[in-house]
Amino acid sequence: MHFTKPSWVMHKDSAKSDANAKRLSIFSVHVHPDGSRIATGGLDAKIRIWSTKPILHPASEASGRPPKSLCTLTMHTGPVLVVRWAHSGRWLASGSDDEIVMIWDLDPNARGKVWGSDEINVEGWKPLKRLPGHESDVTDVAWAPGDRYLASVGLDSQVLIWCGYTLERLRKLDQHQGFVKGVCWDPVGEFLATQSDDRSVKIWRTTDWGLEAEVTKPFEDSPGSTFFRRLSWSPDGAHITASNATNNKGFVFIAAVITRNSWTSEISLVGHENTVEVAAYNPHIFLRNMNEKVSTSNICSVVALGADDRSVSIWQTKSARPLIVAKEVFERQIMDLSWSWDGLTLYAASSDGTIAVFNFDPEEMEGIAPHSVQEQYLTKFGFTPAPVPEGYSHVSTKGSSQLSSLSQQQSQSSDFSQAYGGGERINVLVAKRGNKKRANITTQSSTIPSANTSTPVNGIAAVPISKRKHSLNSFPPPSEQLFDEPDSWSRHEDVSMDLDVPIDSLDTPAIDGRPGKRKASVLDLLDDGKQVKARTLGGDRVRDHVVVKEIVHHGAKRGGMDVLNARGGQEEGPSLPIPPLLTVLNTRVEGTDEVFEARNSETDDPTEVIFIDGKQTRWLDYLPSPAVSVKATLTFCAVCTLDGSVNVYSHTGRRFMPSLALGAPAAFMEVMKHALMILTTTGRLYSWDIKKQSSVFPPLSVAPLLSSPNHTITAVSVRPNGVPVVNCSNGVVYSYDLALLTWVKLSERWWSEGSDAWQNRSRNSTTQSGSRGIMSSIESSIGGTLDDSIIDKARPTWWNTALTLGHLETRLNSTKLLDSPNEYKQALLLYAKKVADENFRAKAEELIKELYGPIYHRPGREDTFRADPAFNISLLTSVDSSKQDPNEARDGLARYIEEGIE
């Protein structure tokens, strides 16, 4: 057996760069019947199709041929919880948190770059039909034998049955009393099994969709917290293996084996240390003795189990012990299992965002029988499935309907388009075999029809052939389908997995002949083949130079506001000076050559704002009022005008939010990452999170900070979390605490008169340690030099100790508010050392208790302190250099304090 975990198979957070991409949970994995590709569904609401050859063959992985990622499907709006290929390999069904089942079909014209990302689809899959009907998350889907039906289940406690040909809904089964989390079909086609949180497995007849049996005994004490309850039916039709079962009143986790016809569970698969989440049978039957004839007594099966204990076990029904147990394969629970059609490869998916692959040699699968043996064996049940809707088939016909040349294809394609009004098309996934050419299929329509969710009273909701050309919700009969099936097409045939899809965007030279470049889009080319730049607003204008000077006498009114009365008639509150009105204001985006600039006219002409990249204008805009301040970050640009308006743009010139009307111009405007803060001339402070497009706190007045008429605001800044930092001329720096709903002092010059931890006094100051944080900058800005009279002034006995402790306690609260973990750690260590040096046991015990949190709780009595130990420890251990466990950090600090006191 060969085991591998391909790290490149992942669903990632598109909000982060590739370097910092976070793995998102993978909820489902399924292998295509020809074994050439797998589909995965994840938390990113996407379906991803991967080639299996690079997974199974290291040489293919190293060469990059075929490509690892084949396609990304993005039509779902919620996490994709299940993906399942049809037995024919022609369609892919998916179920999602968005309550929709989607059917996907191969589309050769859908290749190319994925919209909104740098990913490239090597092969294209289009949404063939949406199947609405569920009222909550779709947790599992399953195709019936021969793709006669499709069943879907969900958290609405319903089981929906769809026709596998017309894709119309046939029946709704609603007898479950809890979330339905698993579904599987009898390989004979006689029954359907579903498993639910109501602690039951229900068996349904496919002849009349009535309830055949209900099994509850193995599930009476099963936990209801599992994500799925995925069950599987053995290929010989004799057993169902159901997940999430227990023995011994819930203390032993098992998978229950339910016997056909008696519908009892006398067999248990025991050994997992946590709940079994999924069961999956190998699609082949196995012979106990290869020399004996095929009979019930000579047949056994192989089943794989995946559990919440992060392990995979593989069992053979002729043995009481598992064949293989792979422990701790993942970091989190296992969500799905899938066997390849040849029965030699098992794929497992986990919520930790990875997949694992178990690849067996044929000798290790002793007794494996070909599928023809299974098909012959299943005929003994004597079950006759329901007839196929007239005019429909999942198998293409040969003979006169076969396309013999490309010209015939194009001619029939044109006739088809006229006959069916550009309706949906049925294509077949054809793997490359030798040098045989593949038909050039063209898609006539990209519309996504939805299935009719009304259940017919009798029969199947199939559209008659005579009326079908007027229906967009049906597809043509086999004689009219434009796909060509190879002579040797077979699900279980040994085929070459080299893809038949040209990868133009990866290995084709670009227009100028240089390799490794993306092929230019048709929209980017002129008639003569030359590549042109994309058009932008003002991009054709070369940047010119404007002299920067102050505009002393401006027009009487601009933008509906009197320039000489910029306060807007407001008399209450402090009055801050208006910034000088300049002809040009600009700011550079940190770390780039991009400049955001505003140009004010000395006449009544409108103000022009420009975003410049190097010497080229990327975009421009016009405003009715002069700009008084401009700022820019890596994510947005902001301009405040004299009439009190604020406009926020993206780097492409799109307005992120409506124009904000503050009623007065900005005296200060500061930005950092996604935070924008403005202090108006009327003393009103605003702070917004531009990414969330929301206010951090309601507008505030800075009047409480200016207790004396002689005090002024000297500087203002903002933290990434939107918290303001306001420096006043009296040597005090303030911020606003949203939890306390009041202004708080971050630091003040008072501490410099006696604190040993002040910047110029402490040897362990952040300046000397080489890392200058926000608190270091704040204390440097208000530090200054003490007068000799203050230094020589007589002080009380405990003066330095009291001020040092008070200063460090203030610094702890301030760094927490400012979200500065490095400085919080430094302050905490200094404070712990000071407490230990002074032998203040009460303070030490209180600090340790705060770090640990309350150890007990008395109902009706609140604790004497309000601790947030999780925040303290997260700040303490968030420094990258420490790399230690939070509990170790906490325990180490506690020991450090105790040893110092002793």
NORFENBEL-V518096 format. One record per backbone hydrogen bond with DSSP energy under -0.5 kcal/mol. CO is the residue of the C=O (numbers start at 1). NH is the residue of the N-H. E is the energy in kcal/mol with one decimal. If there is no record, write none. Layout:
BEGIN
CO,NH,E ; CO,NH,E
END
This chain:
BEGIN
2,359,-3.2 ; 4,357,-2.8 ; 6,9,-1.2 ; 8,10,-1.1 ; 10,12,-0.5 ; 11,24,-3.4 ; 12,14,-0.7 ; 13,16,-1.5 ; 17,20,-0.6 ; 18,21,-0.9 ; 22,13,-1.5 ; 24,11,-0.5 ; 25,27,-0.6 ; 25,43,-2.3 ; 28,41,-1.9 ; 30,39,-2.6 ; 32,35,-2.4 ; 36,52,-1.9 ; 37,32,-2.9 ; 38,50,-2.7 ; 39,30,-1.9 ; 40,48,-2.4 ; 41,27,-2.2 ; 41,28,-1.4 ; 42,45,-1.3 ; 42,80,-2.4 ; 46,42,-1.6 ; 47,73,-3.4 ; 48,40,-2.5 ; 49,70,-2.8 ; 49,71,-1.5 ; 50,38,-2.3 ; 52,56,-2.3 ; 53,57,-2.3 ; 57,60,-0.5 ; 57,61,-1.9 ; 58,62,-2.4 ; 59,63,-2.0 ; 60,64,-1.6 ; 60,65,-0.8 ; 68,51,-2.6 ; 68,70,-0.5 ; 70,122,-1.4 ; 70,123,-2.2 ; 71,49,-2.8 ; 73,47,-2.3 ; 79,81,-0.7 ; 79,97,-2.7 ; 82,95,-2.4 ; 84,93,-3.0 ; 86,89,-1.4 ; 90,106,-0.7 ; 91,86,-2.7 ; 92,104,-3.0 ; 93,84,-2.9 ; 94,102,-2.6 ; 95,81,-1.6 ; 95,82,-1.6 ; 96,99,-1.4 ; 96,138,-2.4 ; 99,134,-0.7 ; 100,96,-1.2 ; 101,131,-3.4 ; 102,94,-2.2 ; 103,128,-2.7 ; 103,129,-1.5 ; 104,92,-1.7 ; 105,126,-3.2 ; 107,110,-2.0 ; 108,111,-0.7 ; 112,121,-3.6 ; 114,117,-1.7 ; 119,114,-3.0 ; 120,122,-0.8 ; 121,112,-2.1 ; 124,107,-3.2 ; 126,105,-2.9 ; 126,128,-0.7 ; 128,449,-0.7 ; 129,103,-2.5 ; 130,132,-0.6 ; 130,451,-3.2 ; 131,101,-1.3 ; 134,133,-0.6 ; 137,139,-0.7 ; 137,155,-2.4 ; 140,153,-2.5 ; 142,151,-2.8 ; 144,147,-2.5 ; 145,148,-1.2 ; 148,164,-2.5 ; 149,144,-2.8 ; 150,162,-3.2 ; 151,142,-2.2 ; 152,160,-2.8 ; 153,139,-1.5 ; 153,140,-1.4 ; 154,157,-1.3 ; 154,180,-2.0 ; 157,176,-0.5 ; 158,154,-1.1 ; 159,173,-3.5 ; 160,152,-2.3 ; 161,170,-3.3 ; 161,171,-1.4 ; 162,150,-2.3 ; 163,167,-1.2 ; 168,163,-2.9 ; 169,456,-0.6 ; 171,161,-2.8 ; 172,174,-0.6 ; 173,159,-2.4 ; 179,181,-0.6 ; 179,197,-3.3 ; 181,229,-1.6 ; 182,195,-2.1 ; 184,193,-2.9 ; 186,189,-1.2 ; 190,206,-2.3 ; 191,186,-2.4 ; 192,204,-3.3 ; 193,184,-2.3 ; 194,202,-2.3 ; 195,181,-2.1 ; 195,182,-1.0 ; 196,199,-1.1 ; 196,200,-0.8 ; 200,196,-2.0 ; 201,215,-3.0 ; 202,194,-2.1 ; 203,212,-2.9 ; 203,213,-1.4 ; 204,192,-2.1 ; 205,209,-1.1 ; 210,205,-2.9 ; 210,212,-0.6 ; 213,203,-2.9 ; 214,216,-0.5 ; 215,201,-2.4 ; 216,219,-1.5 ; 217,220,-1.1 ; 218,246,-2.4 ; 219,222,-1.2 ; 229,231,-0.5 ; 230,279,-1.4 ; 232,241,-2.8 ; 234,237,-1.9 ; 238,260,-2.6 ; 239,234,-2.8 ; 240,242,-0.6 ; 240,258,-3.5 ; 241,232,-2.0 ; 242,256,-1.8 ; 245,254,-2.7 ; 247,251,-0.7 ; 247,252,-2.0 ; 248,251,-1.2 ; 251,253,-0.5 ; 252,247,-2.5 ; 253,271,-0.8 ; 254,245,-1.7 ; 255,269,-2.4 ; 256,242,-3.1 ; 256,258,-0.6 ; 257,267,-0.9 ; 258,240,-2.3 ; 259,263,-1.9 ; 260,262,-2.3 ; 264,259,-2.6 ; 264,266,-0.6 ; 267,257,-2.4 ; 268,270,-0.8 ; 269,255,-1.2 ; 272,253,-0.5 ; 275,277,-0.5 ; 275,308,-3.0 ; 276,244,-1.4 ; 277,230,-1.8 ; 278,306,-2.4 ; 280,304,-3.0 ; 285,369,-2.3 ; 286,300,-2.8 ; 289,292,-1.4 ; 293,295,-0.5 ; 295,298,-1.1 ; 296,299,-1.0 ; 298,288,-2.3 ; 300,286,-2.7 ; 301,317,-2.6 ; 302,282,-3.3 ; 303,315,-3.2 ; 304,280,-2.4 ; 305,313,-2.0 ; 306,277,-2.3 ; 306,278,-1.9 ; 307,310,-1.2 ; 307,334,-1.4 ; 309,328,-0.5 ; 310,329,-2.3 ; 310,330,-1.1 ; 311,307,-1.6 ; 312,326,-3.4 ; 313,305,-3.0 ; 314,323,-2.8 ; 314,324,-1.4 ; 315,303,-2.4 ; 316,319,-2.7 ; 324,314,-2.5 ; 325,327,-0.7 ; 326,312,-2.3 ; 326,329,-0.5 ; 333,351,-2.1 ; 336,349,-2.5 ; 338,347,-3.1 ; 340,343,-1.8 ; 344,360,-3.5 ; 345,340,-2.5 ; 346,358,-2.8 ; 347,338,-2.3 ; 348,356,-2.4 ; 349,335,-2.8 ; 349,336,-1.3 ; 350,26,-1.6 ; 350,353,-1.5 ; 354,350,-2.0 ; 356,348,-2.7 ; 357,4,-2.0 ; 357,359,-0.6 ; 358,346,-2.7 ; 358,360,-0.6 ; 359,2,-3.2 ; 361,364,-1.3 ; 361,365,-0.9 ; 362,365,-0.6 ; 364,366,-1.2 ; 365,368,-1.6 ; 367,287,-2.8 ; 370,373,-1.1 ; 370,374,-1.0 ; 371,375,-2.6 ; 372,376,-2.1 ; 373,377,-2.3 ; 374,378,-2.5 ; 375,379,-0.7 ; 376,379,-0.6 ; 377,380,-1.6 ; 378,381,-1.4 ; 379,382,-1.3 ; 383,385,-0.6 ; 389,392,-1.9 ; 399,402,-1.4 ; 405,409,-1.7 ; 406,410,-2.5 ; 407,411,-2.2 ; 408,412,-2.7 ; 409,413,-2.9 ; 410,414,-1.9 ; 411,415,-2.0 ; 412,416,-3.0 ; 413,417,-2.3 ; 414,418,-1.8 ; 415,419,-2.6 ; 416,420,-2.6 ; 417,421,-0.6 ; 417,422,-1.1 ; 420,423,-0.8 ; 425,427,-0.6 ; 428,430,-0.7 ; 429,431,-0.6 ; 433,436,-1.6 ; 439,441,-1.2 ; 447,449,-0.7 ; 449,130,-2.4 ; 451,453,-0.6 ; 452,169,-1.4 ; 460,462,-2.3 ; 464,467,-1.0 ; 464,468,-0.7 ; 465,468,-0.8 ; 467,470,-1.4 ; 468,471,-1.8 ; 477,480,-2.0 ; 477,481,-0.6 ; 478,481,-1.1 ; 486,489,-1.6 ; 490,493,-1.0 ; 493,495,-1.1 ; 498,432,-0.8 ; 500,502,-0.6 ; 502,504,-1.2 ; 503,506,-1.4 ; 503,507,-2.1 ; 504,508,-1.2 ; 510,513,-1.8 ; 514,510,-1.6 ; 514,517,-0.7 ; 521,524,-1.3 ; 522,525,-1.3 ; 524,532,-2.5 ; 526,529,-1.8 ; 530,526,-2.3 ; 536,538,-0.7 ; 536,539,-1.4 ; 538,541,-1.5 ; 541,617,-1.0 ; 547,549,-0.6 ; 549,583,-2.1 ; 550,552,-0.9 ; 552,554,-0.7 ; 556,563,-1.2 ; 558,561,-0.9 ; 561,558,-1.6 ; 562,565,-1.2 ; 563,566,-0.6 ; 565,568,-2.0 ; 566,665,-0.5 ; 567,570,-1.4 ; 574,576,-0.5 ; 580,582,-0.7 ; 581,551,-3.8 ; 583,600,-2.2 ; 585,598,-3.2 ; 587,596,-2.9 ; 589,592,-1.9 ; 593,614,-1.4 ; 594,589,-2.5 ; 595,597,-0.5 ; 595,612,-3.3 ; 596,587,-2.2 ; 597,610,-3.2 ; 598,585,-2.5 ; 598,600,-0.5 ; 599,608,-2.2 ; 607,623,-2.8 ; 608,599,-3.1 ; 609,621,-2.2 ; 610,597,-3.0 ; 610,612,-0.5 ; 611,618,-3.0 ; 611,619,-1.3 ; 612,595,-2.9 ; 612,614,-0.6 ; 613,615,-0.6 ; 613,616,-1.8 ; 615,543,-1.4 ; 616,613,-2.8 ; 619,611,-2.6 ; 621,609,-2.7 ; 623,607,-2.2 ; 626,642,-2.8 ; 629,640,-2.5 ; 631,638,-3.0 ; 636,633,-3.0 ; 637,649,-2.9 ; 638,631,-2.5 ; 639,647,-2.4 ; 640,628,-2.9 ; 640,629,-1.5 ; 641,644,-1.9 ; 644,662,-3.1 ; 645,641,-2.5 ; 646,660,-2.6 ; 647,639,-2.1 ; 648,656,-1.7 ; 648,657,-0.7 ; 649,637,-2.6 ; 650,653,-1.6 ; 654,650,-2.6 ; 660,646,-2.0 ; 660,662,-0.7 ; 665,681,-2.1 ; 666,579,-0.5 ; 668,679,-2.7 ; 670,677,-2.9 ; 672,675,-2.8 ; 674,690,-3.0 ; 675,672,-2.0 ; 676,688,-2.7 ; 677,670,-2.5 ; 678,680,-0.5 ; 678,686,-2.8 ; 679,667,-2.6 ; 679,668,-2.1 ; 680,683,-1.8 ; 681,576,-2.9 ; 683,702,-2.2 ; 684,680,-2.6 ; 685,700,-2.3 ; 686,678,-2.1 ; 687,696,-2.4 ; 687,697,-0.7 ; 688,676,-2.1 ; 688,690,-0.7 ; 689,693,-1.3 ; 689,694,-1.7 ; 694,689,-3.2 ; 700,685,-3.2 ; 702,705,-1.5 ; 702,706,-0.7 ; 703,706,-1.2 ; 705,707,-0.9 ; 708,711,-1.6 ; 712,714,-0.6 ; 712,729,-2.6 ; 715,727,-2.8 ; 717,725,-2.6 ; 719,722,-2.4 ; 723,719,-2.3 ; 725,717,-2.2 ; 725,727,-0.5 ; 726,734,-2.9 ; 727,714,-2.0 ; 727,715,-1.2 ; 728,731,-1.5 ; 731,749,-1.8 ; 732,728,-2.1 ; 733,746,-2.8 ; 733,747,-1.3 ; 734,726,-2.7 ; 735,737,-0.5 ; 735,744,-3.4 ; 736,738,-0.7 ; 737,741,-1.7 ; 737,742,-1.2 ; 742,737,-2.4 ; 744,735,-2.3 ; 744,746,-0.6 ; 747,733,-2.8 ; 748,751,-1.4 ; 749,752,-1.2 ; 750,753,-1.6 ; 751,754,-1.5 ; 751,755,-2.7 ; 755,758,-1.1 ; 758,761,-1.9 ; 758,762,-2.4 ; 762,765,-1.0 ; 765,769,-1.6 ; 766,770,-0.6 ; 766,771,-0.9 ; 767,770,-0.6 ; 770,772,-0.6 ; 771,773,-0.8 ; 773,777,-2.1 ; 774,778,-2.4 ; 775,779,-2.6 ; 776,780,-1.9 ; 777,781,-1.9 ; 778,782,-1.0 ; 779,783,-0.7 ; 780,784,-0.5 ; 787,791,-2.0 ; 788,792,-2.7 ; 796,799,-1.3 ; 798,802,-2.8 ; 799,803,-2.5 ; 800,804,-2.3 ; 801,805,-2.4 ; 802,806,-2.5 ; 803,807,-2.6 ; 804,808,-2.5 ; 805,809,-2.5 ; 806,810,-2.1 ; 807,811,-2.3 ; 808,812,-2.3 ; 809,813,-1.9 ; 810,814,-2.4 ; 811,815,-2.9 ; 812,816,-1.6 ; 813,817,-2.0 ; 814,818,-2.6 ; 815,820,-2.5 ; 816,819,-0.8 ; 819,821,-0.5 ; 820,824,-2.0 ; 821,825,-2.4 ; 822,826,-2.0 ; 823,827,-2.7 ; 824,828,-2.5 ; 825,829,-2.4 ; 826,830,-2.3 ; 827,831,-2.6 ; 828,832,-2.6 ; 829,833,-2.4 ; 830,834,-2.4 ; 831,835,-2.6 ; 832,836,-2.4 ; 833,837,-2.9 ; 834,838,-2.2 ; 835,839,-0.6 ; 835,840,-2.1 ; 836,839,-0.6 ; 839,841,-1.4 ; 840,844,-2.2 ; 841,845,-3.1 ; 842,846,-2.2 ; 843,847,-2.3 ; 844,848,-2.7 ; 845,849,-2.6 ; 846,850,-2.1 ; 847,851,-2.1 ; 848,852,-2.4 ; 849,853,-2.9 ; 857,859,-0.6 ; 858,861,-2.2 ; 865,867,-0.7 ; 868,871,-0.6 ; 868,872,-2.1 ; 869,873,-2.8 ; 870,874,-2.3 ; 871,875,-2.4 ; 872,876,-2.3 ; 873,877,-2.4 ; 874,878,-0.5 ; 875,878,-0.5 ; 879,882,-1.4 ; 879,883,-0.9 ; 885,889,-2.4 ; 886,890,-2.5 ; 887,891,-2.9 ; 888,892,-2.6 ; 889,893,-2.1 ; 890,894,-2.3 ; 891,895,-2.6 ; 892,896,-2.2 ; 893,897,-2.3 ; 894,898,-2.6 ; 895,899,-2.9 ; 896,900,-1.7 ; 897,901,-2.0 ; 898,902,-2.6
END
